Amino acid sequence: MRRCIPLLCFWSAYCCLAAGSSAPLGAEGPQEDELHTTTEGRAMAKAAVRFNLRTSRDPEHEGCYLSVGHSQPLEDCGFNVTAKTFFIIHGWTMSGMLENWLHKLVSALQTRERDANVVVVNWLPLAHQLYTDAVNNTSKVGHSVARMLDWLQEQGNFSLANVHLIGYSLGAHVAGFAGNFVKGTVGRITGLDPAGPMFEGVDIHKRLSPDDADFVDVLHTYTRSFGLSIGIQMPVGHIDIYPNGGDFQPGCGLNDILGSVAYGLTELVKCEHERAVHLFVDSLVNQDKPSFAFQCSDSNRFKKGICLSCRKNRCNNIGYNAKKMRNKRNSKMYLKTRAGMPFRVYHYQMKIHFFSYKNMGEIDPNFYVTLYGTNAESQSLPLEIVEKIGLNATNTFLVYTEEDLGELLKIKLTWEGTSRSWYNLWREFRSYLSGSPRPEQELSIRRIRVKSGETQRRLTFCAENPESSTISPGQELWFHKCRDGWRMKNETSPTMQLP
């Protein structure tokens, strides 16, 4: 059997199977509608698509296998036709085994929804193949899921409105096919970082789309605008949520992954792609610490702090707690997260008007803020400059904290010199060669306006000493809360003599 590097295999989508597989390529096996008896149950264990009703929180417990056309297992295994029913659908696999994330998701659902039916859709024989073959099998598996749902509807009192399909990677598109093929409308589909290769940009009937359920929500955690992209970049649901911009997830950098370089790269892919699952699990087990996402046209605007509004359904919970947004299609939403559970952070929009009284040209400063609240104080937080600083203009920034600071009381702004970018180094070198010193850098800041994303509260912080509101590299300014709300009229320059 051929061997390959898993990372390269996934990206190219032309991978050989992982070593140790016993399943022949292209094997489809019997379909899922086999009898559920002792002998027939063993036959079902070899089926290409199996529906495993989880009846225990012990991952080693086999549970019950459901079979189209055979109602006895529903009674024997305690299937509740009137309760919520979750179908968990895995994706492509290199190991040929169910991964640990699936057991964590099953347990979290069983804990949160104790009376619900949790069904694992096991299609390992069709998923443990060349990636291209597994992609082609997603439609077949979607048909199998749809047939199971159609049959369950025939049992009476079973409503598709109570059905929630949760698909990871290729499994998200399987869920989409199932929603498209079923007789009726599934209540909800959640796509956990739907697979990108061979699905990016294709027709809506060949991938997950908003038409596949009454509500389709999607978490994107491994997309790239360049280079490697395992998850789909385009929006494919009613709401599409891009944690941390949908690409680089905290805690998944090379420095965070142990082992050799090859092993580390593979684990990096797994870490970021699988982060969608763990965000969903987090929303189930940490209900008291919900994460909020905010509607925005693109990641750069969100990084600039422009998009922290909750007006007109512009914000939403993520994961299981997401609320249906009616008449919304492909609403893109963003948020920041921590590196681990609970993933919730606290977002703040900061508006700062920089006054300049000297001809400094373009500047590229390193600004940091420290927030002081009634509960705690933050670390020193960088003000990310997405574009160049606008002088004599209001600039907007996004900062976020892992701690709940409580009510904000004061802010310390620090100017830690100038960014050591190649552009700035070249400017310094050119000034040195010309013998002309760079102009002195000095800015005046009278107030900072802050808006909390989580509470939507607006506060204004005024310079501690109004007579001394200038700052230069290596200095700091203090601002104290001076009122609730913002004064909406435009800033005007302070009354002082220009040099």
Secondary structure, 3 states (H helix, E strand, C coil): CCCCCHHHHHHHCCCCCCCCCCCCCCCCCCCCCCCCCHHHHHHHCCCCCEEEECCCCCCCCCCEEEECCECHHHHHCCCCCCCCEEEEECCCCCCCCCCHHHHHHHHHHHHHCCCCEEEEEECHHHHCCCHHHHHHHHHHHHHHHHHHHHHHHCCCCCCHHHEEEEEECHHHHHHHHHHHHCCCCCCEEEEECCECCCCCCCCHHHCCCHHHCCEEEEECCCCCCCCCCCECCCCCCCEEEEEHHHCCCCCCCHHHCCCCHHHHHHHHHHHHHHHHHHHHHHHHHCCCCCCEEEECCCHHHHHCCCCCCCHHHCEEECHHHCCCCCCCCCEEEEECCCCCCCCCCEEEEEEEEEECCCCCCCCCEEEEEEEEECCCECCCEECCCCCCCCCCEEEEEEEEECCCCCCEEEEEEEEEEECCCHHHHHHHHHHHHHCCCCCCCCEECCEEEEEECCCCCEEEEEECCCCCCEECCCCEEEEEEEEECCCCCCCCCCCCCCC
